[in-house]
């Protein structure tokens, strides 16, 4: 007698039912919970992907701002300190 693939599947299912019957409901519950989490993450990734394409189109627009921590900006700040020009008001301490 030759064992085929479906014979092995039946033997495995019978062994699970006989020896793991008390644990089957909790295993099924955890598998269902994992599938729900996976589906929600996939949906969220799809939403993030569609919003990123919109953001990348907006990113091409020019943005004004102040450069912080750039070496050229530091040298300009040092020059301003040497000449007495600062954005900070003078202190009233004597």
Secondary structure, 3 states (H helix, E strand, C coil): CCCCHHHHHHHHHHHHHHHCHHHHHHHHHHHHHHHHHHHHHHHHHHHHHHHHHHHHHHCCCCCCCCCCCCHHHHHHHHHHHHHCCCCCCCCCCC
